[in-house]
Each structure stands twice: as C-alpha cells, then as structure tokens.
C-alpha cells in the first residue's frame, strides 16, 4: 500500500524544474551583456571601481562561493593572451582602468593625502601611478609597485596589465600570482578581465576625458621629478597644496 507521504514526495519530484544547461555561446553572450552594463555605469560615474570589485552576494546578503580557478590557470590565460596578441589588449585595458581610477570623485583627495601623512598612502600611490601612465611616464611603474607592496590589489592588477602589454612574460606571471593569491582576488580579477575588455571598446568610441582627469594630467606629470639624492621619482614639496587648490577650482559634478 502506498502511503500518502510517498504520493506527496512523488508528486513533488515530478514537479521539480529541470534546468537545461546553457550553451557556451549563450553563456558568453550573457557575460558580455553584464560586462557592457557595468562598463557603461563606470563611464557614467554611477558605479565606483571598488564597488565593482566587491564580492558577489546572494539574496540574503551572504557572500557567494568564490571562483575556484587557480593561479596556474591564470598563468595559462596570460600565456594564451600573449600568443594571441593580448599585449595590445592589455595596453588598452590598462589605459581604460587608469581613466576609471583617476576619474573617481575621491582621486584628488587621495593624491592630496598621499604626502600629508608620515607614511605614504597606497591609494594615493595607485592614483599617482595611473596619472603618470596616462601621461606616458615610466615612473608610473614605481608607484604601482609601491602601492602593490602595501597591499593595494588594484595596483597589482595594473602591474599585471603593464607587463603583459610590454610582452614581459616573467613579470606578468609574477603579478598574476599576486592577484590570484586569494579566492576573493581571483573572483575580482575574473570579473575585471571581462569588464575591462568592454570598457576599452567604449573608451575607443568615447575618447573624451573629464575636467578632473584633464586637470590632473596637466599638473601632476611635471610635478613628479626624479630626485638623484634618493634615486626616486618624487612629487614636489608643494604637491599636496596644489592638488587641494586644483580640487577646489574644479566645477561641481552634477549628481
């Protein structure tokens, strides 16, 4: 004799939804749509880069399981990118990333506070490196390395892209290992790679820069000079005061 419980369980089993697996094409198309929307929000100032890199959360607010891709898998991706002309793509991605970093509302404040503390702040070093890179200055690498050494993973990602764009495989692999050092960073980098590809394409179509980025590019590169006494590219003594004045003179952004 079949019990009522058995009937209910059988009915529920028959009612269960059967998920059909998505094809690779459908998955790639969906990822591109999401990346395009995120990149558009970044360009229009409605999404901060740090917000983009925050871990995904479920409906109940709990973090989602991290990506299990290993550092070795990332290194294989880098080798494949180098073989497939990824250097040019990395260069475009790096410039797009630098524009996002420099164009953030908090960028002038981070530069201003950069030298105001007894210990140099990694956030300001990252912004300084991005400004110098957009201006074509080699000293950008030094400040990215400084920020990366202080634990700033975005600077570490900049270094990965920088060496990848130069075809420097060994260095690119080193910084790839740093960005893949934890599950959270692997998850962030996976998201960032796809988003930057779309963001690079949008930047090609819309090459204009904001007043903030233009002001920083006009002042900062010439204010950072190589000091032979310390063998370092250092900002001028009045750097913080100039950045503060620059920020005060910028027109307020429309909310």
MODELLER restraints for C-alpha pairs under 7 A, 6 or more apart:
rsr = mdl.restraints
at = mdl.atoms
rsr.add(forms.Gaussian(group=physical.xy_distance, feature=features.Distance(at['CA:35:A'], at['CA:194:A']), mean=6.28, stdev=0.5))
rsr.add(forms.Gaussian(group=physical.xy_distance, feature=features.Distance(at['CA:35:A'], at['CA:195:A']), mean=4.68, stdev=0.5))
rsr.add(forms.Gaussian(group=physical.xy_distance, feature=features.Distance(at['CA:35:A'], at['CA:198:A']), mean=6.45, stdev=0.5))
rsr.add(forms.Gaussian(group=physical.xy_distance, feature=features.Distance(at['CA:36:A'], at['CA:195:A']), mean=6.93, stdev=0.5))
rsr.add(forms.Gaussian(group=physical.xy_distance, feature=features.Distance(at['CA:36:A'], at['CA:198:A']), mean=5.71, stdev=0.5))
rsr.add(forms.Gaussian(group=physical.xy_distance, feature=features.Distance(at['CA:38:A'], at['CA:195:A']), mean=6.96, stdev=0.5))
rsr.add(forms.Gaussian(group=physical.xy_distance, feature=features.Distance(at['CA:39:A'], at['CA:195:A']), mean=6.05, stdev=0.5))
rsr.add(forms.Gaussian(group=physical.xy_distance, feature=features.Distance(at['CA:39:A'], at['CA:198:A']), mean=6.48, stdev=0.5))
rsr.add(forms.Gaussian(group=physical.xy_distance, feature=features.Distance(at['CA:39:A'], at['CA:199:A']), mean=5.09, stdev=0.5))
rsr.add(forms.Gaussian(group=physical.xy_distance, feature=features.Distance(at['CA:41:A'], at['CA:47:A']), mean=5.42, stdev=0.5))
rsr.add(forms.Gaussian(group=physical.xy_distance, feature=features.Distance(at['CA:42:A'], at['CA:48:A']), mean=6.43, stdev=0.5))
rsr.add(forms.Gaussian(group=physical.xy_distance, feature=features.Distance(at['CA:53:A'], at['CA:188:A']), mean=5.31, stdev=0.5))
rsr.add(forms.Gaussian(group=physical.xy_distance, feature=features.Distance(at['CA:55:A'], at['CA:63:A']), mean=6.46, stdev=0.5))
rsr.add(forms.Gaussian(group=physical.xy_distance, feature=features.Distance(at['CA:55:A'], at['CA:184:A']), mean=6.94, stdev=0.5))
rsr.add(forms.Gaussian(group=physical.xy_distance, feature=features.Distance(at['CA:56:A'], at['CA:63:A']), mean=5.91, stdev=0.5))
rsr.add(forms.Gaussian(group=physical.xy_distance, feature=features.Distance(at['CA:56:A'], at['CA:64:A']), mean=5.69, stdev=0.5))
rsr.add(forms.Gaussian(group=physical.xy_distance, feature=features.Distance(at['CA:57:A'], at['CA:63:A']), mean=4.38, stdev=0.5))
rsr.add(forms.Gaussian(group=physical.xy_distance, feature=features.Distance(at['CA:57:A'], at['CA:64:A']), mean=5.27, stdev=0.5))
rsr.add(forms.Gaussian(group=physical.xy_distance, feature=features.Distance(at['CA:58:A'], at['CA:64:A']), mean=6.14, stdev=0.5))
rsr.add(forms.Gaussian(group=physical.xy_distance, feature=features.Distance(at['CA:66:A'], at['CA:183:A']), mean=5.65, stdev=0.5))
rsr.add(forms.Gaussian(group=physical.xy_distance, feature=features.Distance(at['CA:66:A'], at['CA:184:A']), mean=6.26, stdev=0.5))
rsr.add(forms.Gaussian(group=physical.xy_distance, feature=features.Distance(at['CA:66:A'], at['CA:187:A']), mean=5.90, stdev=0.5))
rsr.add(forms.Gaussian(group=physical.xy_distance, feature=features.Distance(at['CA:67:A'], at['CA:183:A']), mean=6.43, stdev=0.5))
rsr.add(forms.Gaussian(group=physical.xy_distance, feature=features.Distance(at['CA:67:A'], at['CA:186:A']), mean=6.55, stdev=0.5))
rsr.add(forms.Gaussian(group=physical.xy_distance, feature=features.Distance(at['CA:67:A'], at['CA:187:A']), mean=5.26, stdev=0.5))
rsr.add(forms.Gaussian(group=physical.xy_distance, feature=features.Distance(at['CA:68:A'], at['CA:183:A']), mean=6.95, stdev=0.5))
rsr.add(forms.Gaussian(group=physical.xy_distance, feature=features.Distance(at['CA:71:A'], at['CA:177:A']), mean=5.77, stdev=0.5))
rsr.add(forms.Gaussian(group=physical.xy_distance, feature=features.Distance(at['CA:71:A'], at['CA:180:A']), mean=5.25, stdev=0.5))
rsr.add(forms.Gaussian(group=physical.xy_distance, feature=features.Distance(at['CA:74:A'], at['CA:176:A']), mean=6.91, stdev=0.5))
rsr.add(forms.Gaussian(group=physical.xy_distance, feature=features.Distance(at['CA:75:A'], at['CA:173:A']), mean=5.98, stdev=0.5))
rsr.add(forms.Gaussian(group=physical.xy_distance, feature=features.Distance(at['CA:75:A'], at['CA:176:A']), mean=6.78, stdev=0.5))
rsr.add(forms.Gaussian(group=physical.xy_distance, feature=features.Distance(at['CA:82:A'], at['CA:167:A']), mean=6.84, stdev=0.5))
rsr.add(forms.Gaussian(group=physical.xy_distance, feature=features.Distance(at['CA:87:A'], at['CA:164:A']), mean=5.53, stdev=0.5))
rsr.add(forms.Gaussian(group=physical.xy_distance, feature=features.Distance(at['CA:87:A'], at['CA:165:A']), mean=3.90, stdev=0.5))
rsr.add(forms.Gaussian(group=physical.xy_distance, feature=features.Distance(at['CA:87:A'], at['CA:166:A']), mean=6.46, stdev=0.5))
rsr.add(forms.Gaussian(group=physical.xy_distance, feature=features.Distance(at['CA:87:A'], at['CA:167:A']), mean=6.13, stdev=0.5))
rsr.add(forms.Gaussian(group=physical.xy_distance, feature=features.Distance(at['CA:88:A'], at['CA:165:A']), mean=5.95, stdev=0.5))
rsr.add(forms.Gaussian(group=physical.xy_distance, feature=features.Distance(at['CA:90:A'], at['CA:161:A']), mean=5.26, stdev=0.5))
rsr.add(forms.Gaussian(group=physical.xy_distance, feature=features.Distance(at['CA:90:A'], at['CA:164:A']), mean=6.19, stdev=0.5))
rsr.add(forms.Gaussian(group=physical.xy_distance, feature=features.Distance(at['CA:90:A'], at['CA:165:A']), mean=5.03, stdev=0.5))
rsr.add(forms.Gaussian(group=physical.xy_distance, feature=features.Distance(at['CA:91:A'], at['CA:161:A']), mean=6.81, stdev=0.5))
rsr.add(forms.Gaussian(group=physical.xy_distance, feature=features.Distance(at['CA:91:A'], at['CA:162:A']), mean=6.79, stdev=0.5))
rsr.add(forms.Gaussian(group=physical.xy_distance, feature=features.Distance(at['CA:91:A'], at['CA:165:A']), mean=4.95, stdev=0.5))
rsr.add(forms.Gaussian(group=physical.xy_distance, feature=features.Distance(at['CA:92:A'], at['CA:200:A']), mean=5.76, stdev=0.5))
rsr.add(forms.Gaussian(group=physical.xy_distance, feature=features.Distance(at['CA:93:A'], at['CA:196:A']), mean=5.41, stdev=0.5))
rsr.add(forms.Gaussian(group=physical.xy_distance, feature=features.Distance(at['CA:93:A'], at['CA:197:A']), mean=6.28, stdev=0.5))
rsr.add(forms.Gaussian(group=physical.xy_distance, feature=features.Distance(at['CA:93:A'], at['CA:200:A']), mean=5.50, stdev=0.5))
rsr.add(forms.Gaussian(group=physical.xy_distance, feature=features.Distance(at['CA:94:A'], at['CA:158:A']), mean=6.37, stdev=0.5))
rsr.add(forms.Gaussian(group=physical.xy_distance, feature=features.Distance(at['CA:94:A'], at['CA:161:A']), mean=5.93, stdev=0.5))
rsr.add(forms.Gaussian(group=physical.xy_distance, feature=features.Distance(at['CA:94:A'], at['CA:162:A']), mean=6.82, stdev=0.5))
rsr.add(forms.Gaussian(group=physical.xy_distance, feature=features.Distance(at['CA:95:A'], at['CA:134:A']), mean=6.60, stdev=0.5))
rsr.add(forms.Gaussian(group=physical.xy_distance, feature=features.Distance(at['CA:96:A'], at['CA:196:A']), mean=6.97, stdev=0.5))
rsr.add(forms.Gaussian(group=physical.xy_distance, feature=features.Distance(at['CA:96:A'], at['CA:199:A']), mean=6.44, stdev=0.5))
rsr.add(forms.Gaussian(group=physical.xy_distance, feature=features.Distance(at['CA:96:A'], at['CA:200:A']), mean=5.47, stdev=0.5))
rsr.add(forms.Gaussian(group=physical.xy_distance, feature=features.Distance(at['CA:96:A'], at['CA:203:A']), mean=6.70, stdev=0.5))
rsr.add(forms.Gaussian(group=physical.xy_distance, feature=features.Distance(at['CA:98:A'], at['CA:130:A']), mean=4.87, stdev=0.5))
rsr.add(forms.Gaussian(group=physical.xy_distance, feature=features.Distance(at['CA:101:A'], at['CA:127:A']), mean=6.30, stdev=0.5))
rsr.add(forms.Gaussian(group=physical.xy_distance, feature=features.Distance(at['CA:102:A'], at['CA:127:A']), mean=5.93, stdev=0.5))
rsr.add(forms.Gaussian(group=physical.xy_distance, feature=features.Distance(at['CA:102:A'], at['CA:130:A']), mean=6.65, stdev=0.5))
rsr.add(forms.Gaussian(group=physical.xy_distance, feature=features.Distance(at['CA:102:A'], at['CA:131:A']), mean=6.52, stdev=0.5))
rsr.add(forms.Gaussian(group=physical.xy_distance, feature=features.Distance(at['CA:102:A'], at['CA:213:A']), mean=6.17, stdev=0.5))
rsr.add(forms.Gaussian(group=physical.xy_distance, feature=features.Distance(at['CA:103:A'], at['CA:212:A']), mean=6.48, stdev=0.5))
rsr.add(forms.Gaussian(group=physical.xy_distance, feature=features.Distance(at['CA:103:A'], at['CA:213:A']), mean=5.70, stdev=0.5))
rsr.add(forms.Gaussian(group=physical.xy_distance, feature=features.Distance(at['CA:107:A'], at['CA:127:A']), mean=6.51, stdev=0.5))
rsr.add(forms.Gaussian(group=physical.xy_distance, feature=features.Distance(at['CA:108:A'], at['CA:243:A']), mean=6.36, stdev=0.5))
rsr.add(forms.Gaussian(group=physical.xy_distance, feature=features.Distance(at['CA:108:A'], at['CA:247:A']), mean=6.31, stdev=0.5))
rsr.add(forms.Gaussian(group=physical.xy_distance, feature=features.Distance(at['CA:110:A'], at['CA:123:A']), mean=6.20, stdev=0.5))
rsr.add(forms.Gaussian(group=physical.xy_distance, feature=features.Distance(at['CA:110:A'], at['CA:124:A']), mean=4.69, stdev=0.5))
rsr.add(forms.Gaussian(group=physical.xy_distance, feature=features.Distance(at['CA:111:A'], at['CA:124:A']), mean=4.66, stdev=0.5))
rsr.add(forms.Gaussian(group=physical.xy_distance, feature=features.Distance(at['CA:111:A'], at['CA:127:A']), mean=6.87, stdev=0.5))
rsr.add(forms.Gaussian(group=physical.xy_distance, feature=features.Distance(at['CA:111:A'], at['CA:128:A']), mean=6.87, stdev=0.5))
rsr.add(forms.Gaussian(group=physical.xy_distance, feature=features.Distance(at['CA:112:A'], at['CA:240:A']), mean=4.50, stdev=0.5))
rsr.add(forms.Gaussian(group=physical.xy_distance, feature=features.Distance(at['CA:112:A'], at['CA:243:A']), mean=5.65, stdev=0.5))
rsr.add(forms.Gaussian(group=physical.xy_distance, feature=features.Distance(at['CA:112:A'], at['CA:244:A']), mean=6.21, stdev=0.5))
rsr.add(forms.Gaussian(group=physical.xy_distance, feature=features.Distance(at['CA:114:A'], at['CA:120:A']), mean=5.56, stdev=0.5))
rsr.add(forms.Gaussian(group=physical.xy_distance, feature=features.Distance(at['CA:114:A'], at['CA:121:A']), mean=5.19, stdev=0.5))
rsr.add(forms.Gaussian(group=physical.xy_distance, feature=features.Distance(at['CA:114:A'], at['CA:124:A']), mean=4.80, stdev=0.5))
rsr.add(forms.Gaussian(group=physical.xy_distance, feature=features.Distance(at['CA:114:A'], at['CA:125:A']), mean=6.89, stdev=0.5))
rsr.add(forms.Gaussian(group=physical.xy_distance, feature=features.Distance(at['CA:115:A'], at['CA:240:A']), mean=6.61, stdev=0.5))
rsr.add(forms.Gaussian(group=physical.xy_distance, feature=features.Distance(at['CA:122:A'], at['CA:147:A']), mean=4.31, stdev=0.5))
rsr.add(forms.Gaussian(group=physical.xy_distance, feature=features.Distance(at['CA:122:A'], at['CA:150:A']), mean=6.08, stdev=0.5))
rsr.add(forms.Gaussian(group=physical.xy_distance, feature=features.Distance(at['CA:122:A'], at['CA:152:A']), mean=6.35, stdev=0.5))
rsr.add(forms.Gaussian(group=physical.xy_distance, feature=features.Distance(at['CA:123:A'], at['CA:147:A']), mean=6.91, stdev=0.5))
rsr.add(forms.Gaussian(group=physical.xy_distance, feature=features.Distance(at['CA:125:A'], at['CA:143:A']), mean=5.27, stdev=0.5))
rsr.add(forms.Gaussian(group=physical.xy_distance, feature=features.Distance(at['CA:125:A'], at['CA:144:A']), mean=6.55, stdev=0.5))
rsr.add(forms.Gaussian(group=physical.xy_distance, feature=features.Distance(at['CA:125:A'], at['CA:146:A']), mean=6.86, stdev=0.5))
rsr.add(forms.Gaussian(group=physical.xy_distance, feature=features.Distance(at['CA:125:A'], at['CA:147:A']), mean=5.56, stdev=0.5))
rsr.add(forms.Gaussian(group=physical.xy_distance, feature=features.Distance(at['CA:126:A'], at['CA:143:A']), mean=6.41, stdev=0.5))
rsr.add(forms.Gaussian(group=physical.xy_distance, feature=features.Distance(at['CA:126:A'], at['CA:144:A']), mean=5.48, stdev=0.5))
rsr.add(forms.Gaussian(group=physical.xy_distance, feature=features.Distance(at['CA:126:A'], at['CA:147:A']), mean=5.74, stdev=0.5))
rsr.add(forms.Gaussian(group=physical.xy_distance, feature=features.Distance(at['CA:126:A'], at['CA:155:A']), mean=5.62, stdev=0.5))
rsr.add(forms.Gaussian(group=physical.xy_distance, feature=features.Distance(at['CA:128:A'], at['CA:143:A']), mean=6.85, stdev=0.5))
rsr.add(forms.Gaussian(group=physical.xy_distance, feature=features.Distance(at['CA:129:A'], at['CA:140:A']), mean=4.05, stdev=0.5))
rsr.add(forms.Gaussian(group=physical.xy_distance, feature=features.Distance(at['CA:129:A'], at['CA:141:A']), mean=6.60, stdev=0.5))
rsr.add(forms.Gaussian(group=physical.xy_distance, feature=features.Distance(at['CA:129:A'], at['CA:143:A']), mean=5.12, stdev=0.5))
rsr.add(forms.Gaussian(group=physical.xy_distance, feature=features.Distance(at['CA:129:A'], at['CA:144:A']), mean=5.54, stdev=0.5))
rsr.add(forms.Gaussian(group=physical.xy_distance, feature=features.Distance(at['CA:130:A'], at['CA:140:A']), mean=6.52, stdev=0.5))
rsr.add(forms.Gaussian(group=physical.xy_distance, feature=features.Distance(at['CA:131:A'], at['CA:217:A']), mean=6.29, stdev=0.5))
rsr.add(forms.Gaussian(group=physical.xy_distance, feature=features.Distance(at['CA:132:A'], at['CA:139:A']), mean=6.80, stdev=0.5))
rsr.add(forms.Gaussian(group=physical.xy_distance, feature=features.Distance(at['CA:132:A'], at['CA:140:A']), mean=5.09, stdev=0.5))
rsr.add(forms.Gaussian(group=physical.xy_distance, feature=features.Distance(at['CA:132:A'], at['CA:221:A']), mean=5.76, stdev=0.5))
rsr.add(forms.Gaussian(group=physical.xy_distance, feature=features.Distance(at['CA:133:A'], at['CA:140:A']), mean=5.30, stdev=0.5))
rsr.add(forms.Gaussian(group=physical.xy_distance, feature=features.Distance(at['CA:135:A'], at['CA:217:A']), mean=6.46, stdev=0.5))
rsr.add(forms.Gaussian(group=physical.xy_distance, feature=features.Distance(at['CA:135:A'], at['CA:221:A']), mean=6.64, stdev=0.5))
rsr.add(forms.Gaussian(group=physical.xy_distance, feature=features.Distance(at['CA:139:A'], at['CA:233:A']), mean=6.38, stdev=0.5))
rsr.add(forms.Gaussian(group=physical.xy_distance, feature=features.Distance(at['CA:144:A'], at['CA:155:A']), mean=5.03, stdev=0.5))
rsr.add(forms.Gaussian(group=physical.xy_distance, feature=features.Distance(at['CA:144:A'], at['CA:156:A']), mean=6.96, stdev=0.5))
rsr.add(forms.Gaussian(group=physical.xy_distance, feature=features.Distance(at['CA:144:A'], at['CA:159:A']), mean=6.67, stdev=0.5))
rsr.add(forms.Gaussian(group=physical.xy_distance, feature=features.Distance(at['CA:147:A'], at['CA:155:A']), mean=6.00, stdev=0.5))
rsr.add(forms.Gaussian(group=physical.xy_distance, feature=features.Distance(at['CA:148:A'], at['CA:155:A']), mean=5.25, stdev=0.5))
rsr.add(forms.Gaussian(group=physical.xy_distance, feature=features.Distance(at['CA:148:A'], at['CA:156:A']), mean=5.01, stdev=0.5))
rsr.add(forms.Gaussian(group=physical.xy_distance, feature=features.Distance(at['CA:153:A'], at['CA:179:A']), mean=6.51, stdev=0.5))
rsr.add(forms.Gaussian(group=physical.xy_distance, feature=features.Distance(at['CA:156:A'], at['CA:175:A']), mean=6.19, stdev=0.5))
rsr.add(forms.Gaussian(group=physical.xy_distance, feature=features.Distance(at['CA:156:A'], at['CA:179:A']), mean=6.47, stdev=0.5))
rsr.add(forms.Gaussian(group=physical.xy_distance, feature=features.Distance(at['CA:157:A'], at['CA:179:A']), mean=6.39, stdev=0.5))
rsr.add(forms.Gaussian(group=physical.xy_distance, feature=features.Distance(at['CA:159:A'], at['CA:175:A']), mean=6.50, stdev=0.5))
rsr.add(forms.Gaussian(group=physical.xy_distance, feature=features.Distance(at['CA:160:A'], at['CA:172:A']), mean=4.90, stdev=0.5))
rsr.add(forms.Gaussian(group=physical.xy_distance, feature=features.Distance(at['CA:160:A'], at['CA:175:A']), mean=5.08, stdev=0.5))
rsr.add(forms.Gaussian(group=physical.xy_distance, feature=features.Distance(at['CA:160:A'], at['CA:176:A']), mean=5.89, stdev=0.5))
rsr.add(forms.Gaussian(group=physical.xy_distance, feature=features.Distance(at['CA:163:A'], at['CA:171:A']), mean=6.06, stdev=0.5))
rsr.add(forms.Gaussian(group=physical.xy_distance, feature=features.Distance(at['CA:163:A'], at['CA:172:A']), mean=5.04, stdev=0.5))
rsr.add(forms.Gaussian(group=physical.xy_distance, feature=features.Distance(at['CA:164:A'], at['CA:172:A']), mean=5.40, stdev=0.5))
rsr.add(forms.Gaussian(group=physical.xy_distance, feature=features.Distance(at['CA:179:A'], at['CA:185:A']), mean=5.80, stdev=0.5))
rsr.add(forms.Gaussian(group=physical.xy_distance, feature=features.Distance(at['CA:179:A'], at['CA:186:A']), mean=6.66, stdev=0.5))
rsr.add(forms.Gaussian(group=physical.xy_distance, feature=features.Distance(at['CA:180:A'], at['CA:186:A']), mean=4.83, stdev=0.5))
rsr.add(forms.Gaussian(group=physical.xy_distance, feature=features.Distance(at['CA:212:A'], at['CA:250:A']), mean=6.93, stdev=0.5))
rsr.add(forms.Gaussian(group=physical.xy_distance, feature=features.Distance(at['CA:223:A'], at['CA:235:A']), mean=5.53, stdev=0.5))
rsr.add(forms.Gaussian(group=physical.xy_distance, feature=features.Distance(at['CA:223:A'], at['CA:236:A']), mean=5.55, stdev=0.5))
rsr.add(forms.Gaussian(group=physical.xy_distance, feature=features.Distance(at['CA:224:A'], at['CA:233:A']), mean=6.11, stdev=0.5))
rsr.add(forms.Gaussian(group=physical.xy_distance, feature=features.Distance(at['CA:224:A'], at['CA:234:A']), mean=5.24, stdev=0.5))
rsr.add(forms.Gaussian(group=physical.xy_distance, feature=features.Distance(at['CA:224:A'], at['CA:235:A']), mean=4.14, stdev=0.5))
rsr.add(forms.Gaussian(group=physical.xy_distance, feature=features.Distance(at['CA:224:A'], at['CA:236:A']), mean=6.22, stdev=0.5))
rsr.add(forms.Gaussian(group=physical.xy_distance, feature=features.Distance(at['CA:225:A'], at['CA:233:A']), mean=5.25, stdev=0.5))
rsr.add(forms.Gaussian(group=physical.xy_distance, feature=features.Distance(at['CA:225:A'], at['CA:234:A']), mean=5.61, stdev=0.5))
rsr.add(forms.Gaussian(group=physical.xy_distance, feature=features.Distance(at['CA:225:A'], at['CA:235:A']), mean=6.37, stdev=0.5))
rsr.add(forms.Gaussian(group=physical.xy_distance, feature=features.Distance(at['CA:226:A'], at['CA:232:A']), mean=5.56, stdev=0.5))
rsr.add(forms.Gaussian(group=physical.xy_distance, feature=features.Distance(at['CA:226:A'], at['CA:233:A']), mean=4.04, stdev=0.5))
rsr.add(forms.Gaussian(group=physical.xy_distance, feature=features.Distance(at['CA:226:A'], at['CA:234:A']), mean=6.12, stdev=0.5))
rsr.add(forms.Gaussian(group=physical.xy_distance, feature=features.Distance(at['CA:227:A'], at['CA:233:A']), mean=5.99, stdev=0.5))
rsr.add(forms.Gaussian(group=physical.xy_distance, feature=features.Distance(at['CA:227:A'], at['CA:234:A']), mean=6.50, stdev=0.5))
